[in-house]
Structures are given as C-alpha cells and as structure tokens.
Amino acid sequence: MSSAIWPERAVRVRAPATSANLGPGFDALSLALALYDEVEARVTDGGLVIEVSGEGSHTAAADEQHLVVRAMRAAFGAMGGQPPGIALRCANAIPHGRGLGSSAAAICSGVLAARALAGPGDARLSDEAVFQLAATLEGHPDNVAACLAGGLTIAWTPRPEPAGGAPAGAGEPGGTPGDPAPGAGDGAAGAPAAGDGAAGALAAGVGPAGARLLRIGVPATLRAVACVPPVPLATEAARQALPRTVPHADAAANVARSALLVAALTGAPHTLFDATEDFLHQPYRAAIMPEAASLLGALRRAGAAAVVSGAGPAVLVLSFDGQWPSAEAVDSIARETGIAWHVLPLHIDQQGAHVQQGGLDVYPPVKARHSPTRDQGPSWNRSGAGRRPHGRTRA
C-alpha cells in the first residue's frame, strides 16, 4: 500500500450488538442482536476528524484513542500502510459498558471499514484475518465472532500442546475463568498472521492458529428482550469478581447446561429455561451488580429464561414466538424492581457486520424495534471485493 489508490467515496459499516455467555456458555457462546452501531469512514488529505452521535457521544475519545480509529489503524498496518487522513462519523445505538458488545462492534466496524477503503489487492485482509485481528484487539473472541458472523456462534481458542505431549494445563492451578492471554485486549496494533482460505471459511471454524468460530443457525422465531440499566459496569471489574477455581460439580453442571442451551436454541425450545441456568460466573458477580442480580432472580422465579448479558449489568431474556414471557411481561417485572431499566425487545441479527453503500445521511441507522430478521449467513466478506476503487493515488 505504499502507493495505494484511496477511494473518494465514504464506506459505511453496520455492526450489531452481541450478548455473550447466554448463561452457561461462558466465554464461548454469543448471539447477535438487531441493535446497531453504524460507522461512515473516508480517506482525507490529512488529519483525523471524528463525529459521534448517540451512545457514547459525550464520553468517546475524539483522537487516535477512539476504538474505531485504533481498529482501523491496526487493519491498515496489517495491510501495509496508513492513509494520509481519516474522517469518521459514528451513529451509535449500542449502550456502552452494559454487556452488549459495544467494543466488539467498534472494533469490527473499524477493521471492516479499513479493509473496504483499502480496496482489492494481495495485502487485503481475508475473512480469517479480519476475525483474528478483531479477536486480538478485543482480547477474547466470543463477541466479535457473533458480531462478524451474525446469529449464534461458538468461539474457542485451541490450547497449544506443551513439549512432551502432556495435556495443556495438566498439573497447573486454574486461572481466572475467561482471562485473556497476556497482552491481549490492550489495543495493540499488531496483527496476527492472515489466513488465505476461501471466503466464508470462518463459518466452519477454519483458521491456522488463534481463535476459531462456528456459526449455528437459529430459528427466525427466536426473540430477545434486553433490560438495560442506567449505570454501566466496567468489564474488568466483572472479571475480577470471578474466583480462580470453581467446584468440579459446578463446572460439570455448566457443561451440561451449555450443551443443552445449543439444543434449546436450535430445536428444543421447551428446554430453554433449564438450559440458561449458570453456576460458573453469574453467582460470583451478583455482589457487584445487585440490581441485575435482583432482576435476574425475579425473572427466573417467574419462569423466564433470563441471563446476565455478557459481563453485565444488562439482563437478557430469551424466548420463542408464542412462548412466555412477552416483552410487556418483562417490562412489568423490571418496573417492580424500582430501577429505571430500559427494556428493548430485539430480533436476532442473522447477517452480522457488513459494509453498506451510501453515507449516514442517505441511510439513517435502523432502529432496533423495526429491524427485520434475515437469514443471510456470514456476510462480512461481502464488502466490494473485486471492485477497484476510483479515486486519487497516495504515495
């Protein structure tokens, strides 16, 4: 990219919210939700201009520390060079610090925007490289997996086999569940090695190293209701609340529930309540998010398949069409807590983050309540590959 042809036009990326864990699927399961952040990015002659509206408009950094910009810089660096300048507009609907994947959406938006602006070429990031880079920047793969692929995803990272062939971790004390690898999640600009598999390979979990993902189709009748509290919680604080070890019986119970949850979400809806029971992280986090714990308890006592969304403190209720509770019933239970919960009925996003044509003025952000559910599969690879950008040449 030493003499890249930068397009005159802007690119626009739309990225969904995500809810990780879903109860027992700690750091593995995640679901894409039809609530979106949208980013418009263009290359300029120099400098950096950032405009943010919606969520985070008063707190987001307006410089190189902005998460979308950091992701764009990392992606441009992985492709071999930086543009002379960037103009960025962000229209955010995903609440920050609530466990709904706002950082994953920002990272995925930045990486995809940079790839689209760079255009085709040998250095262009593959789908595999996009996922690996996003997972590295985020520090864990679960949210970015669902954000990129849409629908329900399972993410995991193969553990390296130590010298001598002993099982990884044998004889070692257990670390805090879900701790990222050393150095991960700190916004490092370095990119992992790019894979060169066929487009869409990530849907089958292909990758030479690092994180993997598997996308699983879910019925269009699956629905979610997010209960968003007025006060955020830092993910790091939620991580620190977890113990270094857990009882073997609790771990075994979670294995059973997480397996059951995949079945419940893909064809056995009558098991959904039992499948969303967790023993691994929610009980330990209750003390630092008492309002969420109180609402979670009230919902589950009423028979709702409720979970803490990600690291919290938002609470997510899952159900299928015709299954209790309705969004109105969830709202009624939330009001009884005396907390100003923002109750959002949401469809499941089936498309994942993708590049769209036109700027934010032409296509305003889609509101969560009116977002259709379309089962189009993983689509972050459909961003104009093969079309040569028209514009000015930059040295």
Secondary structure as GFF3:
##gff-version 3
##sequence-region A 1 395
A	DSSP	beta_strand	5	7	.	.	.	ID=ss1
A	DSSP	beta_strand	11	21	.	.	.	ID=ss2
A	DSSP	beta_strand	25	44	.	.	.	ID=ss3
A	DSSP	beta_strand	47	54	.	.	.	ID=ss4
A	DSSP	alpha_helix	67	79	.	.	.	ID=ss5
A	DSSP	beta_strand	85	92	.	.	.	ID=ss6
A	DSSP	alpha_helix	102	118	.	.	.	ID=ss7
A	DSSP	alpha_helix	127	138	.	.	.	ID=ss8
A	DSSP	alpha_helix	142	149	.	.	.	ID=ss9
A	DSSP	beta_strand	152	156	.	.	.	ID=ss10
A	DSSP	three_ten_helix	201	204	.	.	.	ID=ss11
A	DSSP	beta_strand	212	216	.	.	.	ID=ss12
A	DSSP	beta_strand	222	228	.	.	.	ID=ss13
A	DSSP	alpha_helix	235	240	.	.	.	ID=ss14
A	DSSP	alpha_helix	248	266	.	.	.	ID=ss15
A	DSSP	three_ten_helix	269	271	.	.	.	ID=ss16
A	DSSP	alpha_helix	272	275	.	.	.	ID=ss17
A	DSSP	alpha_helix	282	285	.	.	.	ID=ss18
A	DSSP	three_ten_helix	286	288	.	.	.	ID=ss19
A	DSSP	alpha_helix	290	301	.	.	.	ID=ss20
A	DSSP	beta_strand	305	308	.	.	.	ID=ss21
A	DSSP	beta_strand	315	320	.	.	.	ID=ss22
A	DSSP	alpha_helix	327	335	.	.	.	ID=ss23
A	DSSP	beta_strand	342	346	.	.	.	ID=ss24
A	DSSP	beta_strand	354	356	.	.	.	ID=ss25
A	DSSP	three_ten_helix	368	370	.	.	.	ID=ss26
A	DSSP	beta_strand	391	393	.	.	.	ID=ss27
###
